[in-house]
Amino acid sequence: MLGAGVAMAPYLGWRIAQKIAKTSDAASPLDVTTFRRWPPQSLMPWGMRAFELWHRYKDRREGVLAPIDYR
């Protein structure tokens, strides 16, 4: 589906800019939206390291990545 959301994107960007600049008092769906913190977000640094190590292992096993010399 090409072009999905193309017509709506500039309008939503304009509405978000109005909310940030506080130039409009009109109601918006953004008024009732709450952005909650994702609980596992604090594990991201550890999770990204594990993800990297897993893919390095897979690459080495498939012969894509040469072993790293840690000398």
PDB file of N, CA, C, O and CB in Angstrom:
ATOM      1  N   MET A   1       0.847  -1.157   0.000  1.00  0.00           N
ATOM      2  CA  MET A   1       0.000   0.000   0.000  1.00  0.00           C
ATOM      3  C   MET A   1       0.906   1.238   0.000  1.00  0.00           C
ATOM      4  O   MET A   1       1.451   1.629   1.033  1.00  0.00           O
ATOM      5  CB  MET A   1      -0.971  -0.012   1.222  1.00  0.00           C
ATOM      6  N   LEU A   2       1.047   1.821  -1.142  1.00  0.00           N
ATOM      7  CA  LEU A   2       1.908   2.996  -1.259  1.00  0.00           C
ATOM      8  C   LEU A   2       1.154   4.254  -0.868  1.00  0.00           C
ATOM      9  O   LEU A   2      -0.037   4.392  -1.149  1.00  0.00           O
ATOM     10  CB  LEU A   2       2.451   3.128  -2.685  1.00  0.00           C
ATOM     11  N   GLY A   3       1.841   5.147  -0.233  1.00  0.00           N
ATOM     12  CA  GLY A   3       1.265   6.436   0.108  1.00  0.00           C
ATOM     13  C   GLY A   3       0.398   6.431   1.348  1.00  0.00           C
ATOM     14  O   GLY A   3      -0.289   7.418   1.614  1.00  0.00           O
ATOM     15  N   ALA A   4       0.405   5.368   2.107  1.00  0.00           N
ATOM     16  CA  ALA A   4      -0.432   5.311   3.305  1.00  0.00           C
ATOM     17  C   ALA A   4       0.017   6.367   4.311  1.00  0.00           C
ATOM     18  O   ALA A   4       1.167   6.362   4.750  1.00  0.00           O
ATOM     19  CB  ALA A   4      -0.379   3.902   3.943  1.00  0.00           C
ATOM     20  N   GLY A   5      -0.876   7.258   4.668  1.00  0.00           N
ATOM     21  CA  GLY A   5      -0.575   8.278   5.658  1.00  0.00           C
ATOM     22  C   GLY A   5       0.082   9.525   5.109  1.00  0.00           C
ATOM     23  O   GLY A   5       0.385  10.444   5.870  1.00  0.00           O
ATOM     24  N   VAL A   6       0.308   9.581   3.819  1.00  0.00           N
ATOM     25  CA  VAL A   6       1.001  10.733   3.242  1.00  0.00           C
ATOM     26  C   VAL A   6       0.178  12.000   3.399  1.00  0.00           C
ATOM     27  O   VAL A   6       0.724  13.056   3.717  1.00  0.00           O
ATOM     28  CB  VAL A   6       1.309  10.490   1.765  1.00  0.00           C
ATOM     29  N   ALA A   7      -1.113  11.911   3.184  1.00  0.00           N
ATOM     30  CA  ALA A   7      -1.959  13.096   3.298  1.00  0.00           C
ATOM     31  C   ALA A   7      -2.104  13.550   4.746  1.00  0.00           C
ATOM     32  O   ALA A   7      -2.236  14.747   5.005  1.00  0.00           O
ATOM     33  CB  ALA A   7      -3.332  12.819   2.704  1.00  0.00           C
ATOM     34  N   MET A   8      -2.081  12.630   5.677  1.00  0.00           N
ATOM     35  CA  MET A   8      -2.307  12.968   7.077  1.00  0.00           C
ATOM     36  C   MET A   8      -1.039  13.448   7.776  1.00  0.00           C
ATOM     37  O   MET A   8      -1.132  14.187   8.756  1.00  0.00           O
ATOM     38  CB  MET A   8      -2.867  11.773   7.808  1.00  0.00           C
ATOM     39  N   ALA A   9       0.129  13.057   7.310  1.00  0.00           N
ATOM     40  CA  ALA A   9       1.381  13.381   7.995  1.00  0.00           C
ATOM     41  C   ALA A   9       1.622  14.889   8.136  1.00  0.00           C
ATOM     42  O   ALA A   9       1.962  15.327   9.235  1.00  0.00           O
ATOM     43  CB  ALA A   9       2.537  12.757   7.253  1.00  0.00           C
ATOM     44  N   PRO A  10       1.466  15.704   7.092  1.00  0.00           N
ATOM     45  CA  PRO A  10       1.690  17.142   7.284  1.00  0.00           C
ATOM     46  C   PRO A  10       0.707  17.767   8.275  1.00  0.00           C
ATOM     47  O   PRO A  10       1.076  18.638   9.062  1.00  0.00           O
ATOM     48  CB  PRO A  10       1.589  17.860   5.952  1.00  0.00           C
ATOM     49  N   TYR A  11      -0.536  17.316   8.227  1.00  0.00           N
ATOM     50  CA  TYR A  11      -1.538  17.843   9.161  1.00  0.00           C
ATOM     51  C   TYR A  11      -1.160  17.511  10.602  1.00  0.00           C
ATOM     52  O   TYR A  11      -1.197  18.378  11.475  1.00  0.00           O
ATOM     53  CB  TYR A  11      -2.935  17.275   8.834  1.00  0.00           C
ATOM     54  N   LEU A  12      -0.800  16.262  10.843  1.00  0.00           N
ATOM     55  CA  LEU A  12      -0.437  15.867  12.206  1.00  0.00           C
ATOM     56  C   LEU A  12       0.826  16.591  12.672  1.00  0.00           C
ATOM     57  O   LEU A  12       0.930  16.970  13.839  1.00  0.00           O
ATOM     58  CB  LEU A  12      -0.231  14.346  12.284  1.00  0.00           C
ATOM     59  N   GLY A  13       1.777  16.783  11.770  1.00  0.00           N
ATOM     60  CA  GLY A  13       2.979  17.548  12.120  1.00  0.00           C
ATOM     61  C   GLY A  13       2.645  18.975  12.502  1.00  0.00           C
ATOM     62  O   GLY A  13       3.220  19.526  13.441  1.00  0.00           O
ATOM     63  N   TRP A  14       1.707  19.578  11.766  1.00  0.00           N
ATOM     64  CA  TRP A  14       1.268  20.934  12.049  1.00  0.00           C
ATOM     65  C   TRP A  14       0.582  21.000  13.411  1.00  0.00           C
ATOM     66  O   TRP A  14       0.810  21.933  14.181  1.00  0.00           O
ATOM     67  CB  TRP A  14       0.325  21.435  10.948  1.00  0.00           C
ATOM     68  N   ARG A  15      -0.272  19.993  13.712  1.00  0.00           N
ATOM     69  CA  ARG A  15      -0.975  19.960  14.997  1.00  0.00           C
ATOM     70  C   ARG A  15       0.019  19.782  16.155  1.00  0.00           C
ATOM     71  O   ARG A  15      -0.118  20.424  17.196  1.00  0.00           O
ATOM     72  CB  ARG A  15      -2.023  18.818  15.009  1.00  0.00           C
ATOM     73  N   ILE A  16       1.007  18.919  15.971  1.00  0.00           N
ATOM     74  CA  ILE A  16       2.018  18.711  17.014  1.00  0.00           C
ATOM     75  C   ILE A  16       2.818  19.995  17.236  1.00  0.00           C
ATOM     76  O   ILE A  16       3.120  20.351  18.375  1.00  0.00           O
ATOM     77  CB  ILE A  16       2.966  17.543  16.633  1.00  0.00           C
ATOM     78  N   ALA A  17       3.159  20.683  16.155  1.00  0.00           N
ATOM     79  CA  ALA A  17       3.888  21.948  16.276  1.00  0.00           C
ATOM     80  C   ALA A  17       3.062  22.975  17.031  1.00  0.00           C
ATOM     81  O   ALA A  17       3.603  23.733  17.836  1.00  0.00           O
ATOM     82  CB  ALA A  17       4.264  22.491  14.892  1.00  0.00           C
ATOM     83  N   GLN A  18       1.753  23.008  16.779  1.00  0.00           N
ATOM     84  CA  GLN A  18       0.885  23.933  17.517  1.00  0.00           C
ATOM     85  C   GLN A  18       0.866  23.596  19.010  1.00  0.00           C
ATOM     86  O   GLN A  18       0.889  24.495  19.850  1.00  0.00           O
ATOM     87  CB  GLN A  18      -0.547  23.895  16.948  1.00  0.00           C
ATOM     88  N   LYS A  19       0.826  22.323  19.335  1.00  0.00           N
ATOM     89  CA  LYS A  19       0.816  21.915  20.742  1.00  0.00           C
ATOM     90  C   LYS A  19       2.134  22.277  21.427  1.00  0.00           C
ATOM     91  O   LYS A  19       2.141  22.745  22.566  1.00  0.00           O
ATOM     92  CB  LYS A  19       0.558  20.403  20.860  1.00  0.00           C
ATOM     93  N   ILE A  20       3.239  22.058  20.732  1.00  0.00           N
ATOM     94  CA  ILE A  20       4.550  22.385  21.312  1.00  0.00           C
ATOM     95  C   ILE A  20       4.680  23.890  21.536  1.00  0.00           C
ATOM     96  O   ILE A  20       5.160  24.334  22.579  1.00  0.00           O
ATOM     97  CB  ILE A  20       5.691  21.884  20.394  1.00  0.00           C
ATOM     98  N   ALA A  21       4.238  24.682  20.529  1.00  0.00           N
ATOM     99  CA  ALA A  21       4.335  26.135  20.622  1.00  0.00           C
ATOM    100  C   ALA A  21       3.214  26.750  21.458  1.00  0.00           C
ATOM    101  O   ALA A  21       3.229  27.944  21.758  1.00  0.00           O
ATOM    102  CB  ALA A  21       4.320  26.736  19.238  1.00  0.00           C
ATOM    103  N   LYS A  22       2.234  25.909  21.832  1.00  0.00           N
ATOM    104  CA  LYS A  22       1.082  26.366  22.618  1.00  0.00           C
ATOM    105  C   LYS A  22       0.370  27.523  21.928  1.00  0.00           C
ATOM    106  O   LYS A  22       0.026  28.512  22.576  1.00  0.00           O
ATOM    107  CB  LYS A  22       1.526  26.790  24.025  1.00  0.00           C
ATOM    108  N   THR A  23       0.145  27.410  20.620  1.00  0.00           N
ATOM    109  CA  THR A  23      -0.551  28.450  19.869  1.00  0.00           C
ATOM    110  C   THR A  23      -2.002  28.098  19.584  1.00  0.00           C
ATOM    111  O   THR A  23      -2.730  28.905  19.006  1.00  0.00           O
ATOM    112  CB  THR A  23       0.166  28.712  18.575  1.00  0.00           C
ATOM    113  N   SER A  24      -2.430  26.912  19.979  1.00  0.00           N
ATOM    114  CA  SER A  24      -3.801  26.507  19.703  1.00  0.00           C
ATOM    115  C   SER A  24      -4.414  25.884  20.953  1.00  0.00           C
ATOM    116  O   SER A  24      -3.777  25.103  21.660  1.00  0.00           O
ATOM    117  CB  SER A  24      -3.854  25.517  18.518  1.00  0.00           C
ATOM    118  N   ASP A  25      -5.671  26.252  21.202  1.00  0.00           N
ATOM    119  CA  ASP A  25      -6.403  25.658  22.317  1.00  0.00           C
ATOM    120  C   ASP A  25      -7.385  24.600  21.827  1.00  0.00           C
ATOM    121  O   ASP A  25      -8.139  24.044  22.626  1.00  0.00           O
ATOM    122  CB  ASP A  25      -7.144  26.740  23.105  1.00  0.00           C
ATOM    123  N   ALA A  26      -7.390  24.318  20.550  1.00  0.00           N
ATOM    124  CA  ALA A  26      -8.317  23.336  19.986  1.00  0.00           C
ATOM    125  C   ALA A  26      -8.015  21.950  20.545  1.00  0.00           C
ATOM    126  O   ALA A  26      -6.862  21.610  20.810  1.00  0.00           O
ATOM    127  CB  ALA A  26      -8.233  23.325  18.442  1.00  0.00           C
ATOM    128  N   ALA A  27      -9.064  21.164  20.718  1.00  0.00           N
ATOM    129  CA  ALA A  27      -8.902  19.803  21.222  1.00  0.00           C
ATOM    130  C   ALA A  27      -8.156  18.955  20.207  1.00  0.00           C
ATOM    131  O   ALA A  27      -8.294  19.142  18.999  1.00  0.00           O
ATOM    132  CB  ALA A  27     -10.267  19.173  21.545  1.00  0.00           C
ATOM    133  N   SER A  28      -7.381  18.039  20.706  1.00  0.00           N
ATOM    134  CA  SER A  28      -6.589  17.176  19.851  1.00  0.00           C
ATOM    135  C   SER A  28      -6.496  15.798  20.496  1.00  0.00           C
ATOM    136  O   SER A  28      -6.526  15.695  21.723  1.00  0.00           O
ATOM    137  CB  SER A  28      -5.179  17.774  19.606  1.00  0.00           C
ATOM    138  N   PRO A  29      -6.384  14.743  19.702  1.00  0.00           N
ATOM    139  CA  PRO A  29      -6.188  13.417  20.296  1.00  0.00           C
ATOM    140  C   PRO A  29      -4.906  13.338  21.125  1.00  0.00           C
ATOM    141  O   PRO A  29      -4.773  12.468  21.985  1.00  0.00           O
ATOM    142  CB  PRO A  29      -6.157  12.358  19.204  1.00  0.00           C
ATOM    143  N   LEU A  30      -3.975  14.237  20.869  1.00  0.00           N
ATOM    144  CA  LEU A  30      -2.726  14.237  21.626  1.00  0.00           C
ATOM    145  C   LEU A  30      -2.935  14.682  23.070  1.00  0.00           C
ATOM    146  O   LEU A  30      -2.086  14.436  23.928  1.00  0.00           O
ATOM    147  CB  LEU A  30      -1.708  15.140  20.952  1.00  0.00           C
ATOM    148  N   ASP A  31      -4.065  15.337  23.338  1.00  0.00           N
ATOM    149  CA  ASP A  31      -4.340  15.800  24.700  1.00  0.00           C
ATOM    150  C   ASP A  31      -4.612  14.653  25.659  1.00  0.00           C
ATOM    151  O   ASP A  31      -4.282  14.743  26.841  1.00  0.00           O
ATOM    152  CB  ASP A  31      -5.518  16.746  24.698  1.00  0.00           C
ATOM    153  N   VAL A  32      -5.201  13.591  25.170  1.00  0.00           N
ATOM    154  CA  VAL A  32      -5.571  12.484  26.049  1.00  0.00           C
ATOM    155  C   VAL A  32      -4.559  11.346  26.002  1.00  0.00           C
ATOM    156  O   VAL A  32      -4.703  10.360  26.725  1.00  0.00           O
ATOM    157  CB  VAL A  32      -6.941  11.962  25.675  1.00  0.00           C
ATOM    158  N   THR A  33      -3.559  11.470  25.178  1.00  0.00           N
ATOM    159  CA  THR A  33      -2.549  10.427  25.059  1.00  0.00           C
ATOM    160  C   THR A  33      -1.532  10.573  26.178  1.00  0.00           C
ATOM    161  O   THR A  33      -0.981  11.652  26.397  1.00  0.00           O
ATOM    162  CB  THR A  33      -1.856  10.485  23.683  1.00  0.00           C
ATOM    163  N   THR A  34      -1.288   9.477  26.882  1.00  0.00           N
ATOM    164  CA  THR A  34      -0.233   9.484  27.889  1.00  0.00           C
ATOM    165  C   THR A  34       0.890   8.580  27.409  1.00  0.00           C
ATOM    166  O   THR A  34       0.647   7.488  26.895  1.00  0.00           O
ATOM    167  CB  THR A  34      -0.770   9.024  29.281  1.00  0.00           C
ATOM    168  N   PHE A  35       2.091   9.032  27.579  1.00  0.00           N
ATOM    169  CA  PHE A  35       3.247   8.260  27.166  1.00  0.00           C
ATOM    170  C   PHE A  35       3.871   7.647  28.410  1.00  0.00           C
ATOM    171  O   PHE A  35       4.500   8.334  29.214  1.00  0.00           O
ATOM    172  CB  PHE A  35       4.274   9.142  26.391  1.00  0.00           C
ATOM    173  N   ARG A  36       3.686   6.361  28.547  1.00  0.00           N
ATOM    174  CA  ARG A  36       4.230   5.659  29.698  1.00  0.00           C
ATOM    175  C   ARG A  36       5.609   5.107  29.373  1.00  0.00           C
ATOM    176  O   ARG A  36       5.900   4.748  28.232  1.00  0.00           O
ATOM    177  CB  ARG A  36       3.292   4.532  30.138  1.00  0.00           C
ATOM    178  N   ARG A  37       6.430   5.049  30.374  1.00  0.00           N
ATOM    179  CA  ARG A  37       7.768   4.483  30.204  1.00  0.00           C
ATOM    180  C   ARG A  37       7.644   2.970  30.071  1.00  0.00           C
ATOM    181  O   ARG A  37       6.907   2.328  30.818  1.00  0.00           O
ATOM    182  CB  ARG A  37       8.702   4.864  31.399  1.00  0.00           C
ATOM    183  N   TRP A  38       8.358   2.423  29.132  1.00  0.00           N
ATOM    184  CA  TRP A  38       8.336   0.989  28.909  1.00  0.00           C
ATOM    185  C   TRP A  38       9.224   0.342  29.970  1.00  0.00           C
ATOM    186  O   TRP A  38      10.419   0.637  30.009  1.00  0.00           O
ATOM    187  CB  TRP A  38       8.815   0.625  27.458  1.00  0.00           C
ATOM    188  N   PRO A  39       8.687  -0.535  30.841  1.00  0.00           N
ATOM    189  CA  PRO A  39       9.476  -1.056  31.964  1.00  0.00           C
ATOM    190  C   PRO A  39      10.826  -1.672  31.589  1.00  0.00           C
ATOM    191  O   PRO A  39      11.814  -1.392  32.267  1.00  0.00           O
ATOM    192  CB  PRO A  39       8.677  -2.076  32.677  1.00  0.00           C
ATOM    193  N   PRO A  40      10.916  -2.503  30.534  1.00  0.00           N
ATOM    194  CA  PRO A  40      12.230  -3.091  30.233  1.00  0.00           C
ATOM    195  C   PRO A  40      13.250  -2.109  29.652  1.00  0.00           C
ATOM    196  O   PRO A  40      14.363  -2.505  29.305  1.00  0.00           O
ATOM    197  CB  PRO A  40      12.054  -4.222  29.275  1.00  0.00           C
ATOM    198  N   GLN A  41      12.877  -0.835  29.545  1.00  0.00           N
ATOM    199  CA  GLN A  41      13.802   0.131  28.950  1.00  0.00           C
ATOM    200  C   GLN A  41      15.093   0.245  29.757  1.00  0.00           C
ATOM    201  O   GLN A  41      16.149   0.536  29.196  1.00  0.00           O
ATOM    202  CB  GLN A  41      13.135   1.502  28.843  1.00  0.00           C
ATOM    203  N   SER A  42      15.018   0.019  31.056  1.00  0.00           N
ATOM    204  CA  SER A  42      16.230   0.096  31.867  1.00  0.00           C
ATOM    205  C   SER A  42      17.193  -1.052  31.556  1.00  0.00           C
ATOM    206  O   SER A  42      18.374  -0.976  31.895  1.00  0.00           O
ATOM    207  CB  SER A  42      15.869   0.085  33.351  1.00  0.00           C
ATOM    208  N   LEU A  43      16.702  -2.104  30.918  1.00  0.00           N
ATOM    209  CA  LEU A  43      17.551  -3.238  30.557  1.00  0.00           C
ATOM    210  C   LEU A  43      18.172  -3.081  29.166  1.00  0.00           C
ATOM    211  O   LEU A  43      18.915  -3.957  28.723  1.00  0.00           O
ATOM    212  CB  LEU A  43      16.745  -4.524  30.615  1.00  0.00           C
ATOM    213  N   MET A  44      17.879  -1.987  28.479  1.00  0.00           N
ATOM    214  CA  MET A  44      18.328  -1.823  27.102  1.00  0.00           C
ATOM    215  C   MET A  44      19.844  -1.916  26.925  1.00  0.00           C
ATOM    216  O   MET A  44      20.285  -2.612  26.010  1.00  0.00           O
ATOM    217  CB  MET A  44      17.856  -0.509  26.585  1.00  0.00           C
ATOM    218  N   PRO A  45      20.671  -1.255  27.747  1.00  0.00           N
ATOM    219  CA  PRO A  45      22.116  -1.390  27.522  1.00  0.00           C
ATOM    220  C   PRO A  45      22.576  -2.843  27.611  1.00  0.00           C
ATOM    221  O   PRO A  45      23.380  -3.290  26.793  1.00  0.00           O
ATOM    222  CB  PRO A  45      22.886  -0.546  28.533  1.00  0.00           C
ATOM    223  N   TRP A  46      22.074  -3.579  28.593  1.00  0.00           N
ATOM    224  CA  TRP A  46      22.433  -4.983  28.736  1.00  0.00           C
ATOM    225  C   TRP A  46      21.862  -5.796  27.590  1.00  0.00           C
ATOM    226  O   TRP A  46      22.538  -6.663  27.036  1.00  0.00           O
ATOM    227  CB  TRP A  46      21.940  -5.533  30.073  1.00  0.00           C
ATOM    228  N   GLY A  47      20.617  -5.513  27.237  1.00  0.00           N
ATOM    229  CA  GLY A  47      19.965  -6.250  26.164  1.00  0.00           C
ATOM    230  C   GLY A  47      20.632  -6.024  24.825  1.00  0.00           C
ATOM    231  O   GLY A  47      20.742  -6.953  24.025  1.00  0.00           O
ATOM    232  N   MET A  48      21.082  -4.799  24.566  1.00  0.00           N
ATOM    233  CA  MET A  48      21.745  -4.515  23.289  1.00  0.00           C
ATOM    234  C   MET A  48      23.086  -5.234  23.214  1.00  0.00           C
ATOM    235  O   MET A  48      23.475  -5.713  22.149  1.00  0.00           O
ATOM    236  CB  MET A  48      21.943  -2.996  23.103  1.00  0.00           C
ATOM    237  N   ARG A  49      23.786  -5.313  24.324  1.00  0.00           N
ATOM    238  CA  ARG A  49      25.064  -6.036  24.334  1.00  0.00           C
ATOM    239  C   ARG A  49      24.837  -7.518  24.057  1.00  0.00           C
ATOM    240  O   ARG A  49      25.575  -8.128  23.283  1.00  0.00           O
ATOM    241  CB  ARG A  49      25.788  -5.851  25.689  1.00  0.00           C
ATOM    242  N   ALA A  50      23.811  -8.101  24.692  1.00  0.00           N
ATOM    243  CA  ALA A  50      23.492  -9.508  24.448  1.00  0.00           C
ATOM    244  C   ALA A  50      23.085  -9.725  22.999  1.00  0.00           C
ATOM    245  O   ALA A  50      23.468 -10.724  22.391  1.00  0.00           O
ATOM    246  CB  ALA A  50      22.374  -9.978  25.385  1.00  0.00           C
ATOM    247  N   PHE A  51      22.314  -8.801  22.442  1.00  0.00           N
ATOM    248  CA  PHE A  51      21.892  -8.880  21.046  1.00  0.00           C
ATOM    249  C   PHE A  51      23.110  -8.840  20.118  1.00  0.00           C
ATOM    250  O   PHE A  51      23.197  -9.612  19.163  1.00  0.00           O
ATOM    251  CB  PHE A  51      20.919  -7.727  20.709  1.00  0.00           C
ATOM    252  N   GLU A  52      24.043  -7.936  20.407  1.00  0.00           N
ATOM    253  CA  GLU A  52      25.251  -7.815  19.595  1.00  0.00           C
ATOM    254  C   GLU A  52      26.088  -9.100  19.657  1.00  0.00           C
ATOM    255  O   GLU A  52      26.553  -9.594  18.630  1.00  0.00           O
ATOM    256  CB  GLU A  52      26.089  -6.612  20.063  1.00  0.00           C
ATOM    257  N   LEU A  53      26.272  -9.626  20.856  1.00  0.00           N
ATOM    258  CA  LEU A  53      27.068 -10.846  21.005  1.00  0.00           C
ATOM    259  C   LEU A  53      26.419 -12.029  20.294  1.00  0.00           C
ATOM    260  O   LEU A  53      27.109 -12.834  19.669  1.00  0.00           O
ATOM    261  CB  LEU A  53      27.263 -11.173  22.484  1.00  0.00           C
ATOM    262  N   TRP A  54      25.101 -12.134  20.387  1.00  0.00           N
ATOM    263  CA  TRP A  54      24.389 -13.221  19.709  1.00  0.00           C
ATOM    264  C   TRP A  54      24.612 -13.141  18.199  1.00  0.00           C
ATOM    265  O   TRP A  54      24.898 -14.160  17.570  1.00  0.00           O
ATOM    266  CB  TRP A  54      22.878 -13.167  20.034  1.00  0.00           C
ATOM    267  N   HIS A  55      24.487 -11.969  17.616  1.00  0.00           N
ATOM    268  CA  HIS A  55      24.649 -11.836  16.171  1.00  0.00           C
ATOM    269  C   HIS A  55      26.107 -11.982  15.746  1.00  0.00           C
ATOM    270  O   HIS A  55      26.376 -12.467  14.646  1.00  0.00           O
ATOM    271  CB  HIS A  55      24.108 -10.494  15.708  1.00  0.00           C
ATOM    272  N   ARG A  56      27.039 -11.581  16.577  1.00  0.00           N
ATOM    273  CA  ARG A  56      28.450 -11.838  16.267  1.00  0.00           C
ATOM    274  C   ARG A  56      28.714 -13.341  16.223  1.00  0.00           C
ATOM    275  O   ARG A  56      29.417 -13.831  15.339  1.00  0.00           O
ATOM    276  CB  ARG A  56      29.372 -11.160  17.310  1.00  0.00           C
ATOM    277  N   TYR A  57      28.143 -14.066  17.188  1.00  0.00           N
ATOM    278  CA  TYR A  57      28.277 -15.527  17.221  1.00  0.00           C
ATOM    279  C   TYR A  57      27.696 -16.143  15.946  1.00  0.00           C
ATOM    280  O   TYR A  57      28.323 -16.999  15.322  1.00  0.00           O
ATOM    281  CB  TYR A  57      27.570 -16.113  18.471  1.00  0.00           C
ATOM    282  N   LYS A  58      26.505 -15.703  15.568  1.00  0.00           N
ATOM    283  CA  LYS A  58      25.872 -16.237  14.358  1.00  0.00           C
ATOM    284  C   LYS A  58      26.709 -15.936  13.114  1.00  0.00           C
ATOM    285  O   LYS A  58      26.863 -16.796  12.247  1.00  0.00           O
ATOM    286  CB  LYS A  58      24.461 -15.653  14.193  1.00  0.00           C
ATOM    287  N   ASP A  59      27.251 -14.714  13.026  1.00  0.00           N
ATOM    288  CA  ASP A  59      28.072 -14.345  11.872  1.00  0.00           C
ATOM    289  C   ASP A  59      29.332 -15.199  11.795  1.00  0.00           C
ATOM    290  O   ASP A  59      29.707 -15.663  10.718  1.00  0.00           O
ATOM    291  CB  ASP A  59      28.449 -12.863  11.938  1.00  0.00           C
ATOM    292  N   ARG A  60      29.983 -15.405  12.938  1.00  0.00           N
ATOM    293  CA  ARG A  60      31.181 -16.243  12.949  1.00  0.00           C
ATOM    294  C   ARG A  60      30.856 -17.671  12.549  1.00  0.00           C
ATOM    295  O   ARG A  60      31.594 -18.295  11.787  1.00  0.00           O
ATOM    296  CB  ARG A  60      31.831 -16.223  14.328  1.00  0.00           C
ATOM    297  N   ARG A  61      29.743 -18.187  13.069  1.00  0.00           N
ATOM    298  CA  ARG A  61      29.345 -19.559  12.773  1.00  0.00           C
ATOM    299  C   ARG A  61      29.071 -19.733  11.281  1.00  0.00           C
ATOM    300  O   ARG A  61      29.345 -20.794  10.719  1.00  0.00           O
ATOM    301  CB  ARG A  61      28.105 -19.944  13.591  1.00  0.00           C
ATOM    302  N   GLU A  62      28.535 -18.704  10.643  1.00  0.00           N
ATOM    303  CA  GLU A  62      28.233 -18.764   9.218  1.00  0.00           C
ATOM    304  C   GLU A  62      29.425 -18.351   8.363  1.00  0.00           C
ATOM    305  O   GLU A  62      29.353 -18.421   7.136  1.00  0.00           O
ATOM    306  CB  GLU A  62      27.044 -17.881   8.903  1.00  0.00           C
ATOM    307  N   GLY A  63      30.514 -17.925   8.986  1.00  0.00           N
ATOM    308  CA  GLY A  63      31.705 -17.553   8.244  1.00  0.00           C
ATOM    309  C   GLY A  63      31.656 -16.164   7.641  1.00  0.00           C
ATOM    310  O   GLY A  63      32.432 -15.849   6.739  1.00  0.00           O
ATOM    311  N   VAL A  64      30.753 -15.334   8.130  1.00  0.00           N
ATOM    312  CA  VAL A  64      30.621 -13.994   7.591  1.00  0.00           C
ATOM    313  C   VAL A  64      31.619 -13.025   8.234  1.00  0.00           C
ATOM    314  O   VAL A  64      32.126 -12.117   7.575  1.00  0.00           O
ATOM    315  CB  VAL A  64      29.201 -13.493   7.791  1.00  0.00           C
ATOM    316  N   LEU A  65      31.890 -13.226   9.510  1.00  0.00           N
ATOM    317  CA  LEU A  65      32.743 -12.327  10.269  1.00  0.00           C
ATOM    318  C   LEU A  65      33.981 -13.092  10.749  1.00  0.00           C
ATOM    319  O   LEU A  65      33.875 -14.172  11.329  1.00  0.00           O
ATOM    320  CB  LEU A  65      31.968 -11.712  11.470  1.00  0.00           C
ATOM    321  N   ALA A  66      35.124 -12.523  10.502  1.00  0.00           N
ATOM    322  CA  ALA A  66      36.364 -13.153  10.961  1.00  0.00           C
ATOM    323  C   ALA A  66      36.467 -13.023  12.474  1.00  0.00           C
ATOM    324  O   ALA A  66      35.961 -12.048  13.031  1.00  0.00           O
ATOM    325  CB  ALA A  66      37.604 -12.514  10.272  1.00  0.00           C
ATOM    326  N   PRO A  67      37.094 -13.955  13.150  1.00  0.00           N
ATOM    327  CA  PRO A  67      37.249 -13.851  14.614  1.00  0.00           C
ATOM    328  C   PRO A  67      38.013 -12.583  14.985  1.00  0.00           C
ATOM    329  O   PRO A  67      38.908 -12.151  14.260  1.00  0.00           O
ATOM    330  CB  PRO A  67      37.984 -15.095  15.177  1.00  0.00           C
ATOM    331  N   ILE A  68      37.655 -12.002  16.105  1.00  0.00           N
ATOM    332  CA  ILE A  68      38.277 -10.764  16.587  1.00  0.00           C
ATOM    333  C   ILE A  68      39.515 -11.119  17.409  1.00  0.00           C
ATOM    334  O   ILE A  68      39.462 -11.986  18.282  1.00  0.00           O
ATOM    335  CB  ILE A  68      37.267  -9.918  17.438  1.00  0.00           C
ATOM    336  N   ASP A  69      40.627 -10.444  17.125  1.00  0.00           N
ATOM    337  CA  ASP A  69      41.851 -10.662  17.878  1.00  0.00           C
ATOM    338  C   ASP A  69      41.898  -9.632  19.007  1.00  0.00           C
ATOM    339  O   ASP A  69      42.070  -8.441  18.748  1.00  0.00           O
ATOM    340  CB  ASP A  69      43.114 -10.557  16.955  1.00  0.00           C
ATOM    341  N   TYR A  70      41.750 -10.073  20.245  1.00  0.00           N
ATOM    342  CA  TYR A  70      41.686  -9.188  21.397  1.00  0.00           C
ATOM    343  C   TYR A  70      43.040  -8.968  22.063  1.00  0.00           C
ATOM    344  O   TYR A  70      43.075  -8.595  23.236  1.00  0.00           O
ATOM    345  CB  TYR A  70      40.722  -9.738  22.396  1.00  0.00           C
ATOM    346  N   ARG A  71      44.155  -9.181  21.366  1.00  0.00           N
ATOM    347  CA  ARG A  71      45.465  -8.998  21.977  1.00  0.00           C
ATOM    348  C   ARG A  71      45.764  -7.599  22.320  1.00  0.00           C
ATOM    349  O   ARG A  71      46.840  -7.308  22.843  1.00  0.00           O
ATOM    350  CB  ARG A  71      46.508  -9.494  21.103  1.00  0.00           C
TER     351      ARG A  71
END
